Amino acid sequence: MEKTKVGVIGLGGIAQLVHLPNIAKLSNAEVTAVSEIDKRRLTVIADKFKVSNRYSNYEDLLENSDVDAVIIATPTSSHSEVAIKSLNYGKHILVEKPFVRSYEEGEPVIEAAKKANKLVIVGMNLRHRPDAMLLKSVISSDEIGKIFYIKGGWIRRQSSDQAWFMQKGEAGGGVIIDLGIVLLDLSLWLLDYPKVETITTQNFYQNTKNIEDSSISFLRCNNSRLISLETSWSLPMEKDSHYFTVYGTKGYATLNPFRIYKKYEDQYIEIGSSQTESPAVLFQKSYLNELKSFIGAIRGNNPVVSSGEEAIERIKIVEAMYKSSSIQKEVTL
């Protein structure tokens, strides 16, 4: 079976720690070209992963290599431009989150994908955690009834220490863009994409000036469903905290650890659990599963998960979150 040829544009931490080593584990794909503006990093990483086709200009990669798809792992400010040019060269793309900085930036990418008839997939790895996929099946089976409330939070240090990551113009935002957007995506996916009707957000700037380092949001959805999200780089905690609870009319379920509780008369009884692997292992598997899904979608073996169309709707919600915090009022979509 011929392997899908993949190019990686941007060789920062996510490419080095996730994409390059994980693609090496796949039997149906291989990295055949890489691009990075930092020439020293380009040489070191390309040598480490034995990639002979290396370019300091990503357009040279698109023009001169025969890759079928590219992974875009550059600073967020360049996502739209790199995505559109990659699509115009006839490449499928996987864009690291966040997809773009604004809805306005995302629309041309979607149009370019339609014109090129190529896939746009956005990296939302929490969907691909084994326990999250199991939770999705539990909800779909009505095991815990109709879901009315989801509460999710992630408190940890920021994901990158690169200078661009702390600049609003480059990154598009702070902890919402870093951690909140994946919790938002997971919540909407588990609820089968409800209509978000109103949003209330409060952002805090305890150790930062231009981007938020803590954020709390309440999203009211149709059919009286509520999503509560808490994310922070700065709240004092003894250790990192990543929690997620889904409440239904017949019971509730949690991630980290995965537990299912069902209501019997006036008590909640645990009916299922799965904690054979550590959160770190589950997190690593989520990225490997994400890449398997991406390559599988390109090859026509499985449906697209986390499409560009879905991602641009998430950006619209994120923009409303920032607006709510800015005007100190609830925002109606």
ABEGO torsion letter per residue (X at the ends): XBBBBBBBBEABAAAAAAAAAAAAABAABBBABBBBABAAAAAAAAAAAGBABBBABAAAAAAABABABBBBABBAAAAAAAAAAAAAAGBBBBBBOBABABAAAAAAAAAAAAAAGBBBBBBBAAAABAAAAAAAAAAAAGAAEBBABBBBBBBBBBABABAAAABAAAAGEBAAAAAAAAAAAAAAAAAGGBBBABBBBBBBBAABAABBABBBBBBBBBGGBBBBBBBBAABBBABBBBBBBBBBAAEBBBBOBBBBBBBBEABBBBABBBAABBAAAAAAAAAAAAAAAAAAAAAGABBBBGBAAAAAAAAAAAAAAAAAAAAGBBBBX
